[in-house]
Amino acid sequence: MRAIQCVEWGPPEALQLQDVPTPEPGPGHVRVRVLAAGVNFPDVLIVQKKYQRQPPLPFTPGIEFAGEVEAVGEGVQRPRVGDRVVAYSGLGAFAEQAVVAAAQCMPLPPGVEPALAAAFTLVYATSWHALRDRVALQAGETLLVLGAAGGVGLAAVEIAKAIGARVIAAAGSDEKLAICREHGADELLNYEKEDLRERLKALTQGKGVDVVYDAVGGRFAEPAVRAMGWRGRYAVVGFAAGEIPSIPLNLLLLKGSSLVGVFMGEWAQREPKAFGAGMAELMRWMAEGKLRPHIHRRYPLAEAPQALRDLAERRAVGKLVIEPTR
């Protein structure tokens, strides 16, 4: 089978398309023909040895996909051969076939395109974990989403609206913000044109936001902390800007606010029942039309390095998807 291989640490351009042996599923695992794989920021980091986890070389990146089960290992009752599934694999998705634990597979909802499902798991589970589980966003509260036009950002916008919150979407261009509006954002903030703290003060009548969802980091973190209201909660999701910010902790003390880390992959492994419950609610919301993954571009397998480069350089609005069958 063909697979994208990371044979040395480096930029996306160092990845190679190779012929590798077709994997066989062991006990409790299944082999899936990959129809679509989502592209995520951790994929960009892991091939550069910059992620929290560093697999041994060589490996196939790609942490989520949708496809059709081809073979099952010993002890697997569900899914069955021929079933269409969505899977959070951690590695191995940028290939024509992938092996994943059966427990990490969920049925592909009827009528849902594989590419949409592949664009769903990581970003929506991350945002559900952040907003539902870690900061307990409530209906009627005000949420600021930094980097709102990215994959996790748009997911956060939609999930917050499903909860009943007011959403302020912040992004770096008017074009990106227009997409945020289409996905339900109540207020728009272009942080390349406007002063973040002053604009948030105006939008909240000086009260501050209840929750900050930050997948960007960098120079916007401190003004966002300063823009929180009393008992505000700040969800640390990622650092797409490339810089891990330093926050003066006295700001948290003065407002009785909380700084909360969000690590979806670790949560899914440590608390699989909670992860399953979150995914069940997300699937229900998607079936109800409350969640609509936005696919910016689709790539054949050979162009996976370009997909990672486009994501790294923030040229995507929403999600990028690789389709090995193209």
ZAMARGU-4260 file (C-alpha; in steps of 0.2 Angstrom, whole numbers, plus 5000, padded with zeros to 4 digits):
<rodrens>
0) 5000/5000/5000 | 5005/5018/4998 | 5008/5029/5014 | 5016/5045/5019 | 5032/5041/5029
5) 5041/5052/5041 | 5059/5045/5039 | 5068/5060/5047 | 5063/5074/5058 | 5060/5090/5048
10) 5048/5101/5038 | 5033/5094/5029 | 5043/5094/5013 | 5054/5080/5020 | 5039/5068/5021
15) 5040/5054/5008 | 5027/5044/4998 | 5032/5026/4999 | 5026/5008/4996 | 5025/4999/5013
20) 5018/4982/5018 | 4999/4982/5021 | 4997/4981/5040 | 4987/4966/5048 | 4976/4970/5063
25) 4981/4961/5079 | 4969/4957/5093 | 4956/4970/5097 | 4961/4980/5081 | 4954/4982/5064
30) 4961/4987/5047 | 4952/5001/5038 | 4953/5007/5020 | 4955/5026/5022 | 4943/5036/5012
35) 4948/5053/5020 | 4960/5059/5033 | 4959/5075/5042 | 4974/5087/5043 | 4978/5094/5060
40) 4991/5106/5068 | 4998/5091/5079 | 5003/5083/5062 | 5013/5098/5058 | 5022/5098/5075
45) 5025/5079/5076 | 5035/5077/5060 | 5046/5091/5066 | 5049/5083/5084 | 5040/5097/5092
50) 5024/5088/5098 | 5021/5081/5116 | 5023/5064/5109 | 5037/5058/5098 | 5035/5041/5090
55) 5050/5031/5083 | 5056/5034/5065 | 5049/5029/5053 | 5031/5032/5055 | 5015/5038/5046
60) 5007/5054/5052 | 4989/5057/5052 | 4978/5056/5068 | 4960/5054/5062 | 4951/5047/5047
65) 4935/5039/5040 | 4934/5023/5030 | 4928/5006/5027 | 4933/4991/5038 | 4943/4978/5028
70) 4948/4965/5041 | 4946/4963/5060 | 4958/4955/5073 | 4955/4942/5086 | 4941/4946/5098
75) 4933/4960/5088 | 4914/4960/5088 | 4911/4977/5082 | 4914/4985/5069 | 4912/4972/5056
80) 4920/4970/5039 | 4911/4982/5027 | 4906/4994/5041 | 4910/5012/5038 | 4918/5020/5053
85) 4926/5036/5059 | 4942/5033/5069 | 4954/5043/5080 | 4970/5034/5077 | 4984/5045/5084
90) 4995/5040/5069 | 4994/5031/5053 | 4980/5040/5044 | 4990/5047/5029 | 4989/5030/5020
95) 4978/5019/5009 | 4975/5008/5024 | 4977/5010/5043 | 4976/4999/5058 | 4967/5006/5073
100) 4959/4999/5089 | 4941/4994/5087 | 4937/5004/5103 | 4943/5019/5094 | 4931/5017/5080
105) 4913/5025/5079 | 4900/5021/5066 | 4900/5034/5051 | 4882/5042/5053 | 4871/5037/5038
110) 4872/5050/5024 | 4888/5059/5031 | 4901/5060/5018 | 4918/5052/5024 | 4927/5069/5021
115) 4916/5078/5033 | 4918/5064/5046 | 4937/5064/5044 | 4936/5083/5047 | 4926/5081/5063
120) 4934/5070/5076 | 4949/5079/5083 | 4943/5097/5081 | 4926/5094/5088 | 4931/5083/5102
125) 4945/5095/5107 | 4932/5109/5107 | 4919/5099/5116 | 4932/5094/5129 | 4938/5112/5131
130) 4920/5120/5132 | 4909/5106/5140 | 4922/5097/5151 | 4936/5109/5156 | 4928/5126/5157
135) 4909/5121/5158 | 4903/5135/5147 | 4885/5139/5151 | 4870/5146/5140 | 4870/5165/5141
140) 4889/5166/5144 | 4900/5176/5132 | 4914/5166/5124 | 4930/5173/5115 | 4937/5162/5102
145) 4955/5166/5097 | 4959/5159/5080 | 4941/5157/5076 | 4943/5153/5058 | 4954/5138/5060
150) 4948/5120/5062 | 4946/5120/5081 | 4941/5138/5081 | 4926/5135/5070 | 4921/5119/5080
155) 4922/5130/5096 | 4910/5143/5088 | 4897/5130/5083 | 4898/5120/5100 | 4896/5136/5110
160) 4881/5141/5099 | 4874/5123/5102 | 4876/5126/5121 | 4867/5143/5120 | 4882/5155/5123
165) 4886/5171/5115 | 4901/5170/5104 | 4914/5183/5099 | 4925/5176/5085 | 4942/5184/5083
170) 4953/5181/5068 | 4966/5190/5057 | 4956/5194/5041 | 4939/5200/5036 | 4937/5185/5024
175) 4940/5173/5039 | 4928/5182/5050 | 4915/5180/5036 | 4916/5161/5038 | 4914/5163/5057
180) 4898/5173/5054 | 4892/5159/5043 | 4895/5146/5057 | 4885/5156/5070 | 4897/5169/5078
185) 4887/5184/5085 | 4902/5196/5085 | 4917/5198/5075 | 4934/5205/5079 | 4949/5207/5067
190) 4964/5207/5079 | 4975/5213/5065 | 4965/5229/5063 | 4957/5232/5081 | 4964/5233/5098
195) 4959/5216/5106 | 4957/5222/5124 | 4948/5238/5120 | 4936/5230/5107 | 4931/5216/5120
200) 4928/5229/5133 | 4916/5238/5121 | 4907/5222/5116 | 4905/5217/5134 | 4900/5234/5141
205) 4915/5233/5152 | 4911/5217/5161 | 4923/5206/5151 | 4921/5189/5143 | 4917/5174/5153
210) 4927/5161/5144 | 4942/5163/5132 | 4946/5148/5120 | 4964/5150/5114 | 4972/5139/5101
215) 4984/5153/5095 | 4995/5159/5110 | 5008/5172/5106 | 5004/5191/5108 | 4985/5189/5110
220) 4986/5179/5126 | 4989/5192/5139 | 4977/5205/5132 | 4964/5191/5131 | 4967/5187/5150
225) 4965/5205/5154 | 4949/5206/5145 | 4941/5192/5156 | 4928/5196/5168 | 4926/5190/5186
230) 4928/5171/5188 | 4933/5170/5170 | 4940/5154/5163 | 4954/5153/5150 | 4956/5137/5140
235) 4974/5134/5134 | 4971/5124/5118 | 4987/5126/5107 | 5000/5138/5101 | 4997/5140/5082
240) 5006/5157/5082 | 5022/5147/5087 | 5025/5157/5103 | 5021/5150/5120 | 5015/5165/5130
245) 5020/5170/5148 | 5005/5176/5158 | 5007/5187/5173 | 4998/5176/5187 | 4993/5191/5196
250) 4980/5194/5183 | 4971/5178/5187 | 4972/5182/5206 | 4964/5199/5204 | 4949/5192/5194
255) 4947/5176/5203 | 4949/5168/5186 | 4956/5151/5180 | 4969/5145/5168 | 4964/5128/5161
260) 4974/5116/5150 | 4966/5106/5136 | 4974/5090/5130 | 4961/5080/5120 | 4972/5066/5115
265) 4977/5062/5133 | 4959/5064/5139 | 4953/5052/5126 | 4965/5039/5132 | 4963/5042/5151
270) 4945/5044/5151 | 4938/5034/5136 | 4920/5034/5143 | 4919/5052/5144 | 4927/5054/5127
275) 4913/5042/5120 | 4900/5052/5129 | 4906/5068/5121 | 4907/5060/5104 | 4889/5054/5106
280) 4883/5072/5109 | 4893/5079/5095 | 4886/5066/5083 | 4869/5070/5089 | 4872/5088/5086
285) 4879/5085/5068 | 4863/5074/5064 | 4853/5089/5070 | 4862/5101/5059 | 4870/5111/5073
290) 4887/5106/5068 | 4894/5109/5050 | 4912/5105/5047 | 4920/5117/5034 | 4932/5109/5022
295) 4943/5122/5014 | 4953/5110/5002 | 4955/5092/4998 | 4972/5084/4993 | 4977/5067/4985
300) 4989/5057/4996 | 5004/5062/4987 | 5001/5080/4991 | 5000/5078/5010 | 5016/5087/5013
305) 5008/5102/5004 | 4993/5101/5015 | 5003/5102/5031 | 5013/5117/5024 | 4996/5126/5020
310) 4990/5122/5037 | 5007/5128/5045 | 5006/5144/5036 | 4988/5147/5041 | 4981/5147/5023
315) 4966/5136/5028 | 4949/5142/5034 | 4942/5127/5043 | 4949/5110/5039 | 4960/5102/5026
320) 4957/5084/5021 | 4967/5071/5012 | 4958/5058/5001 | 4970/5043/4997 | 4957/5036/4984
325) 4959/5052/4973
</rodrens>
